[in-house]
Amino acid sequence: MKRHPFEPGRLVSGAAALAVGTGYGLDALGLWHAPGPWLFLVLPAGLLLSGITTAVWAAARRQHGRDAPPREPV
């Protein structure tokens, strides 16, 4: 299996989408009533947090890449 780089932005956006889906599912089943427009606002907030996470992660990788010695291929 091919390895892929870790992308924390996708992790955050997936967690936000999962939270929204779970909230709507629980609301549809009548097990939990969503307070006001909270579920509607969670997804844009999660996407915004995902963008911030991606920018910080890229900046940290860029900074770390300058200081680190080159890696040898495995």
Rosetta constraint file for C-alpha pairs under 8 A:
AtomPair CA 7 CA 11 HARMONIC 6.82 0.50
AtomPair CA 7 CA 54 HARMONIC 7.48 0.50
AtomPair CA 8 CA 12 HARMONIC 6.27 0.50
AtomPair CA 8 CA 50 HARMONIC 7.63 0.50
AtomPair CA 8 CA 53 HARMONIC 6.69 0.50
AtomPair CA 8 CA 54 HARMONIC 6.57 0.50
AtomPair CA 8 CA 57 HARMONIC 7.54 0.50
AtomPair CA 9 CA 13 HARMONIC 6.21 0.50
AtomPair CA 9 CA 49 HARMONIC 7.94 0.50
AtomPair CA 9 CA 50 HARMONIC 4.44 0.50
AtomPair CA 9 CA 51 HARMONIC 6.38 0.50
AtomPair CA 9 CA 52 HARMONIC 7.97 0.50
AtomPair CA 9 CA 53 HARMONIC 5.54 0.50
AtomPair CA 9 CA 54 HARMONIC 4.93 0.50
AtomPair CA 10 CA 14 HARMONIC 5.90 0.50
AtomPair CA 10 CA 50 HARMONIC 6.91 0.50
AtomPair CA 11 CA 15 HARMONIC 6.15 0.50
AtomPair CA 11 CA 50 HARMONIC 7.99 0.50
AtomPair CA 12 CA 16 HARMONIC 6.25 0.50
AtomPair CA 12 CA 46 HARMONIC 6.74 0.50
AtomPair CA 12 CA 47 HARMONIC 7.77 0.50
AtomPair CA 12 CA 49 HARMONIC 7.27 0.50
AtomPair CA 12 CA 50 HARMONIC 5.40 0.50
AtomPair CA 12 CA 53 HARMONIC 7.98 0.50
AtomPair CA 13 CA 17 HARMONIC 6.17 0.50
AtomPair CA 13 CA 43 HARMONIC 7.99 0.50
AtomPair CA 13 CA 46 HARMONIC 5.64 0.50
AtomPair CA 13 CA 47 HARMONIC 5.57 0.50
AtomPair CA 13 CA 49 HARMONIC 7.86 0.50
AtomPair CA 13 CA 50 HARMONIC 5.56 0.50
AtomPair CA 14 CA 18 HARMONIC 6.03 0.50
AtomPair CA 15 CA 19 HARMONIC 6.11 0.50
AtomPair CA 16 CA 20 HARMONIC 6.27 0.50
AtomPair CA 16 CA 42 HARMONIC 6.80 0.50
AtomPair CA 16 CA 43 HARMONIC 5.88 0.50
AtomPair CA 16 CA 46 HARMONIC 5.14 0.50
AtomPair CA 16 CA 47 HARMONIC 7.61 0.50
AtomPair CA 17 CA 21 HARMONIC 6.11 0.50
AtomPair CA 17 CA 43 HARMONIC 6.29 0.50
AtomPair CA 17 CA 46 HARMONIC 7.80 0.50
AtomPair CA 18 CA 22 HARMONIC 6.02 0.50
AtomPair CA 19 CA 23 HARMONIC 6.04 0.50
AtomPair CA 20 CA 24 HARMONIC 6.15 0.50
AtomPair CA 20 CA 39 HARMONIC 5.87 0.50
AtomPair CA 20 CA 40 HARMONIC 7.95 0.50
AtomPair CA 20 CA 42 HARMONIC 6.75 0.50
AtomPair CA 20 CA 43 HARMONIC 6.73 0.50
AtomPair CA 21 CA 25 HARMONIC 6.03 0.50
AtomPair CA 22 CA 26 HARMONIC 6.07 0.50
AtomPair CA 23 CA 27 HARMONIC 6.08 0.50
AtomPair CA 23 CA 32 HARMONIC 7.77 0.50
AtomPair CA 23 CA 34 HARMONIC 7.03 0.50
AtomPair CA 23 CA 39 HARMONIC 6.90 0.50
AtomPair CA 24 CA 28 HARMONIC 6.01 0.50
AtomPair CA 24 CA 34 HARMONIC 7.76 0.50
AtomPair CA 24 CA 39 HARMONIC 7.48 0.50
AtomPair CA 25 CA 29 HARMONIC 6.23 0.50
AtomPair CA 26 CA 30 HARMONIC 6.19 0.50
AtomPair CA 26 CA 31 HARMONIC 5.32 0.50
AtomPair CA 26 CA 32 HARMONIC 5.42 0.50
AtomPair CA 26 CA 33 HARMONIC 7.65 0.50
AtomPair CA 27 CA 31 HARMONIC 6.12 0.50
AtomPair CA 27 CA 32 HARMONIC 5.04 0.50
AtomPair CA 27 CA 33 HARMONIC 5.22 0.50
AtomPair CA 27 CA 34 HARMONIC 6.26 0.50
AtomPair CA 34 CA 38 HARMONIC 6.90 0.50
AtomPair CA 34 CA 39 HARMONIC 6.84 0.50
AtomPair CA 37 CA 41 HARMONIC 6.38 0.50
AtomPair CA 38 CA 42 HARMONIC 6.18 0.50
AtomPair CA 39 CA 43 HARMONIC 7.28 0.50
AtomPair CA 40 CA 44 HARMONIC 7.90 0.50
AtomPair CA 41 CA 45 HARMONIC 6.27 0.50
AtomPair CA 42 CA 46 HARMONIC 5.97 0.50
AtomPair CA 43 CA 47 HARMONIC 6.16 0.50
AtomPair CA 44 CA 48 HARMONIC 6.10 0.50
AtomPair CA 45 CA 49 HARMONIC 6.13 0.50
AtomPair CA 46 CA 50 HARMONIC 5.99 0.50
AtomPair CA 47 CA 51 HARMONIC 6.25 0.50
AtomPair CA 48 CA 52 HARMONIC 6.34 0.50
AtomPair CA 49 CA 53 HARMONIC 6.03 0.50
AtomPair CA 50 CA 54 HARMONIC 6.13 0.50
AtomPair CA 51 CA 55 HARMONIC 6.21 0.50
AtomPair CA 52 CA 56 HARMONIC 6.18 0.50
AtomPair CA 53 CA 57 HARMONIC 5.97 0.50
AtomPair CA 54 CA 58 HARMONIC 6.05 0.50
AtomPair CA 55 CA 59 HARMONIC 6.17 0.50
AtomPair CA 56 CA 60 HARMONIC 6.13 0.50
AtomPair CA 57 CA 61 HARMONIC 6.15 0.50
AtomPair CA 58 CA 62 HARMONIC 6.07 0.50
AtomPair CA 59 CA 63 HARMONIC 6.14 0.50
AtomPair CA 60 CA 64 HARMONIC 5.94 0.50
AtomPair CA 61 CA 65 HARMONIC 5.83 0.50
AtomPair CA 62 CA 66 HARMONIC 6.65 0.50
AtomPair CA 63 CA 67 HARMONIC 6.90 0.50
AtomPair CA 64 CA 68 HARMONIC 6.07 0.50
